[in-house]
Amino acid sequence: MDNSARIRADEVELLKPATLLIVWGDGHESLYSDRSLRESCECAACIDEWSRAPILDPATLPADLHLTGFERTGRYGLNLAFSDGHRTGIWTLERLRGTCPCPDCDGSSS
């Protein structure tokens, strides 16, 4: 299978509580916590554009933070909207697949 299927999001769904599901073109399923996505935002409001130093202090995020929606950005990414009002970051599909937290992808499976 070519790499394009690996980074094609065939299904994207908001699950409760606070989880984003992506089913990839190769059949792999990834589950991301809403908090981890918000904390890893790389937009100019969260990361300094020049130094790449973090601007966002995760301690300032509400305990009940969750995704409120998403929009596809072309064929390459997702724009995520969060309950704290943040909605300016774009998470590329390549980056999301590369940071899949499942045991098979993060190397923690036996």
Buried (B, 14 or more C-beta within 10 A) or exposed (E): EEEEEBBBBEEBEBEEEBBBEBBBBBEBEBEBBBBBBBBBBBBEEBBEEEEEEBEBEEEEBEEEBBBBEBEEBEEBBBBBBBBBEBBEBBBBBEBBBEBBEEEEBEEEEE
